[in-house]
């Protein structure tokens, strides 16, 4: 069976999009922000006008941004697929916790058993509160062989585990993170319906001060399931990431946005939320209107963002670690 990536490439050619659009579907190396305006970012065999609109709105969202970014978007309802620098690699920070959870769930399935109370007592704080001790407990308990086997099963072929116990230095790509979200949603060969429901339930109950990023602008009636990462390294810049699944009210779409080379956490969050705003407006409301301007986060409740930012590193890697 042809891979979904090759199938999408063939559909793009059949739709007359041309080779320029396919540049968004293949490895691009280091992200170059200016490229966002030069190639179509999104395609769809069945909804080309919607894809073209979202391409324009994402390009507008990232115009002038000086950080490095990558994104992948997939809407199962409309077939809209978006990719920009999707194979560029980033330090994972705490986003890798969603991968650790997947490996724990898969292990229980392979061993034909329920999750243990110990596993649950670590999974819940690891996802809902981004607890680092819980992540280390599960990382060490799984071991690198089982974690690597899970990566290969999911198709996360460009992901490399962090050295030793430094799971926050796992090298990830936006495309591989989309493969992970596929495993939690439409794929049936990785996780059982019960495992997927448990994992998504935890991601839907992330504590309020971590509901920034891809959930920003989530339409009414759509449930956001997300996991974020925000890591400051000793040489100054931040890595700020957000992945999310959005379901309910007839919607089924997901996005991954990774960023780095930022002087502040807030700058990275703004880049992600500008993209998320465009995605939610176009795929969530699907009304054909021009996207409303991104509304910068301010103190107090905001649409899709419950609390102001707390710009403190997630602690997934020690600040002074030089690796």
HELIX and SHEET records of a PDB file:
HELIX    1   1 UNK A    4  UNK A   14  1                                  11    
HELIX    2   2 UNK A   19  UNK A   22  1                                   4    
HELIX    3   3 UNK A   23  UNK A   25  5                                   3    
HELIX    4   4 UNK A   33  UNK A   37  5                                   5    
HELIX    5   5 UNK A   48  UNK A   62  1                                  15    
HELIX    6   6 UNK A   93  UNK A   96  5                                   4    
HELIX    7   7 UNK A   97  UNK A  110  1                                  14    
HELIX    8   8 UNK A  117  UNK A  128  1                                  12    
HELIX    9   9 UNK A  132  UNK A  154  1                                  23    
HELIX   10  10 UNK A  167  UNK A  169  5                                   3    
HELIX   11  11 UNK A  174  UNK A  183  1                                  10    
HELIX   12  12 UNK A  193  UNK A  203  1                                  11    
HELIX   13  13 UNK A  208  UNK A  210  5                                   3    
HELIX   14  14 UNK A  213  UNK A  215  5                                   3    
HELIX   15  15 UNK A  265  UNK A  279  1                                  15    
HELIX   16  16 UNK A  280  UNK A  285  3                                   6    
SHEET    1   A 6 UNK A  42  UNK A  43  0                                        
SHEET    2   A 6 UNK A  81  UNK A  84 -1                                        
SHEET    3   A 6 UNK A  68  UNK A  75 -1                                        
SHEET    4   A 6 UNK A 251  UNK A 262 -1                                        
SHEET    5   A 6 UNK A 238  UNK A 248 -1                                        
SHEET    6   A 6 UNK A 223  UNK A 232 -1                                        
SHEET    1   B 2 UNK A  90  UNK A  91  0                                        
SHEET    2   B 2 UNK A 171  UNK A 172 -1                                        
END                                                                             
